Amino acid sequence: MAMSNSRDVADAWFHGKITRENAAHLVTSLPGKLDGYFLVRESLRIPGSFVLTMWADNTVHHFQIIGHGDGWFSVDNGPLFQGLDELIHHYQVKPDGLPKRLLDFVPGQPPPLSARKRVLTNLHKAVAVNDIKIVRKYLSGPPSLTVGTVDSPNAEGQTPVHEAAKRGYIEMVALLVEHKPDLSLRDSKGSTALHLAAQNGYADIIKLLVENGKADVQERNTTTGWVALHEAAFRGHVDCCKMLLTHNAPLRPRTPSPDEDTPRELANRYKQDKVISLLDWVAANYPKPRTNTSEWLHKVLDRNHAVEYLRQNGQVDGSFLVRPNSRKPGYYALTLVYKQMPFHYEIICESDRWYYIDDGPLFDSISLCVDHYMMFADGLPTILRHPIAPIDNRICRTLSKAPPPGQLLFSQSQPLHHTRPPLPTPPSRQSSRPPAPLPPMGNAPALNGIPSFKTVSANSSSPSSLSGPASRSHQPHQDPYSMVYIQEKSLSLGPELGQGEFGSVLRGTYRMPDGKSVDVAVKTLRVDAMGHGEKEFLREAKIMMGLHHPGIVQLIGVTKNKPLMLVQELVPCGALVDYLYDGKYPKPEIMTLKLWAAEIASGMMYLEKKRFVHRDLAARNILVASSYVVKISDFGLSRAVGANSDYYKASQGGRWPVKWYAPESINYGTFSHASDVWSYGVTLWEMFSYGEPPYGEMTGAEVLDFIENRNGRLDRPPTCPLPIYHLMLNCWSLETNQRPTFAELYDFFNKSDDIPHKELYQNPGKL
């Protein structure tokens, strides 16, 4: 971007990917070699991180600027700042751990937009109020940091296109798309503009983004791994599902392992009957594949001969063939040329029913699988362009001229409405509705990193290194809950962070196998807590080992020898109840509490999908990573529910947190997702009362009498909005099927209009 204002000139200290030696040369090239002379360069070793190179005390110093994700950075373990520009401005005011304050810099370029402080630009503001005239004026003028561009992210990582797509401003989206935005950009929740259109039910905006903007219907949300069809099916947006299928979205994309949910499975779980009817109809009426196996399937060809055969046929990018996998009978291998190099992918045939590549969609036949990758790269390095037929079936041909399947599925005269469908009342836990008939036009949230395709070049030893996902019957190739053991010598223990039931929690540093060090929290087991404590300790570790969600504390591993230690990610700001009550940090605003409430509900949805009840959800077990991220922790009481049951019955007593427990848990020892919802309501009360203890000085018996016999409930905290208090009361219904689901709770907070741009409440200097 051209430098067009004084702020750009003042921030022109960025030098891209230069070497350490070149950086050192540049900061020593100034006559006189002034202390504080500096530049910033991109790290060549750690993607997403940078390096500050400066001259001070007659020495060149290099400091790692660590990227923490979502635009946040710190110098080593120093304070967090959003944007490199904010970080540099801080150290230009005071050294704060550096040898000298940063002064003049080696002239370069401003830092990339993606690494700057995310601000609410004038373009964002104009888009938010749907002012076409002003937006057109901004887009026709020169870009600047104040005005912004079509790709400028705000504090939530959303570009102006995100803003228009989520609000349903179709004319605004059309105008922005004319200016060639990058539609692969994600917001802080991992969503593209296409995801937001699908989430909010705007089918014609989906059409515009795909047809005019060339948005990829198979782009995954980088947090959840969902594609747009997952989002639409999950929320019951039938018209959006239909529009995506019309534009050749595959019918059965899968969420990441271990869940591997298809859109139909999500629709079935959340009782979106109209979506189920549509998807079943599409499955029954799906057009025949546009290619024939005779064009690319070689019945007798091994790996080496496949590479040679493609070389003889020109080794053109996109040329491909399919052959049997000699190492795995019943499987196939795709050999594809990209940049003059052959790549090999395993095509898995599961139960003679499903065909798929790695974590890609499921297909009824190998021909439909090939058809899909002739339209979408979807993880491959390029789309399949030129099928190479066996010698006895040579046909000079590229992609079929037959219409793609989406054009054949639906009548183009059938209208697709722009009006946003109303949010439904989500079904109760015990509701059951008959299936709806066929597809007229036609709503619940999102939830772990996106797995990528594993490629093997011609020099790789075996295509068997390409492991496929778990089967549809959920029989994984390996136990996702298997323990990871780490060596004690790789741990350095620091000060105590707190006390647990069986031992202390210490701050520590873990040296990973690649030599890098990360800060961790280490749970220790006291020697006198061996026996039952050891079993509970390892049981908690095994639960956490199988959980992978941005809203849940991640376990790294456990030590094998005694005393046992459980090593997990360090969540720096501690327990939510202390964060709220102690006054060490700025008092969070209501909108921040709403954001946290949505994140907790998202994590609990994930636990529900994994069929775990937490049994100890409370503000003391929510950890604060920053002013915009909280994580669920402490799985010491968590239990799995049975495959044919929605509750767990405790067989042992112990110290139970009664004030957070539902009456059925206290009286009968039964725990379910609904009892976790009760605890969630109490956790909300703690949040909106800023850490006050629920029920004051009442005993557990008095609390139960107050709830059951006097129909009493916690009073509304003074600053709590009335709708949120009503939501708490719903969580505290005596009838379990009258309590909201975590999906409903997530949607309630996620769709709150007043969860604003995050710069309104972030305090990066503190966190």
HELIX and SHEET records of a PDB file:
HELIX    1   1 SER A    6  ALA A   10  1                                   5    
HELIX    2   2 ARG A   20  VAL A   27  1                                   8    
HELIX    3   3 LEU A   84  VAL A   93  1                                  10    
HELIX    4   4 LEU A  113  ALA A  115  5                                   3    
HELIX    5   5 ASN A  122  ALA A  128  1                                   7    
HELIX    6   6 ILE A  132  SER A  140  1                                   9    
HELIX    7   7 PRO A  160  ARG A  167  1                                   8    
HELIX    8   8 ILE A  170  VAL A  177  1                                   8    
HELIX    9   9 ALA A  193  ASN A  200  1                                   8    
HELIX   10  10 ALA A  203  GLU A  211  1                                   9    
HELIX   11  11 ALA A  228  ARG A  235  1                                   8    
HELIX   12  12 VAL A  238  THR A  246  1                                   9    
HELIX   13  13 PRO A  263  ARG A  269  1                                   7    
HELIX   14  14 ASP A  273  ALA A  284  1                                  12    
HELIX   15  15 THR A  293  GLU A  295  5                                   3    
HELIX   16  16 ARG A  303  GLN A  312  1                                  10    
HELIX   17  17 ILE A  366  TYR A  373  1                                   8    
HELIX   18  18 ILE A  391  ASN A  393  5                                   3    
HELIX   19  19 PRO A  405  LEU A  409  1                                   5    
HELIX   20  20 PRO A  463  SER A  465  5                                   3    
HELIX   21  21 GLU A  488  SER A  490  5                                   3    
HELIX   22  22 VAL A  527  ALA A  529  5                                   3    
HELIX   23  23 HIS A  532  MET A  545  1                                  14    
HELIX   24  24 LEU A  576  TYR A  581  1                                   6    
HELIX   25  25 ILE A  590  LYS A  609  1                                  20    
HELIX   26  26 ALA A  619  ASN A  621  5                                   3    
HELIX   27  27 VAL A  658  TRP A  660  5                                   3    
HELIX   28  28 PRO A  663  TYR A  668  1                                   6    
HELIX   29  29 HIS A  673  PHE A  688  1                                  16    
HELIX   30  30 GLY A  700  GLU A  708  1                                   9    
HELIX   31  31 LEU A  722  CYS A  731  1                                  10    
HELIX   32  32 THR A  736  GLN A  738  5                                   3    
HELIX   33  33 PHE A  742  ASN A  750  1                                   9    
HELIX   34  34 LYS A  758  LEU A  760  5                                   3    
SHEET    1   A 5 TYR A  37  GLU A  42  0                                        
SHEET    2   A 5 PHE A  50  ALA A  56 -1                                        
SHEET    3   A 5 THR A  59  GLY A  69 -1                                        
SHEET    4   A 5 TRP A  72  VAL A  75 -1                                        
SHEET    5   A 5 PHE A  81  GLN A  82 -1                                        
SHEET    1   B 5 TRP A 354  ILE A 357  0                                        
SHEET    2   B 5 MET A 341  GLU A 350 -1                                        
SHEET    3   B 5 TYR A 332  TYR A 338 -1                                        
SHEET    4   B 5 SER A 319  PRO A 324 -1                                        
SHEET    5   B 5 HIS A 386  PRO A 387  1                                        
SHEET    1   C 3 TRP A 354  ILE A 357  0                                        
SHEET    2   C 3 MET A 341  GLU A 350 -1                                        
SHEET    3   C 3 VAL A 456  SER A 457 -1                                        
SHEET    1   D 6 TYR A 485  ILE A 486  0                                        
SHEET    2   D 6 LEU A 555  THR A 559  1                                        
SHEET    3   D 6 MET A 565  GLU A 569 -1                                        
SHEET    4   D 6 SER A 517  THR A 524 -1                                        
SHEET    5   D 6 SER A 504  ARG A 511 -1                                        
SHEET    6   D 6 LEU A 491  GLN A 499 -1                                        
SHEET    1   E 2 PHE A 612  VAL A 613  0                                        
SHEET    2   E 2 ARG A 639  ALA A 640 -1                                        
SHEET    1   F 2 ILE A 622  SER A 626  0                                        
SHEET    2   F 2 VAL A 629  ILE A 632 -1                                        
SHEET    1   G 2 TYR A 647  LYS A 649  0                                        
SHEET    2   G 2 THR A 670  SER A 672 -1                                        
END                                                                             
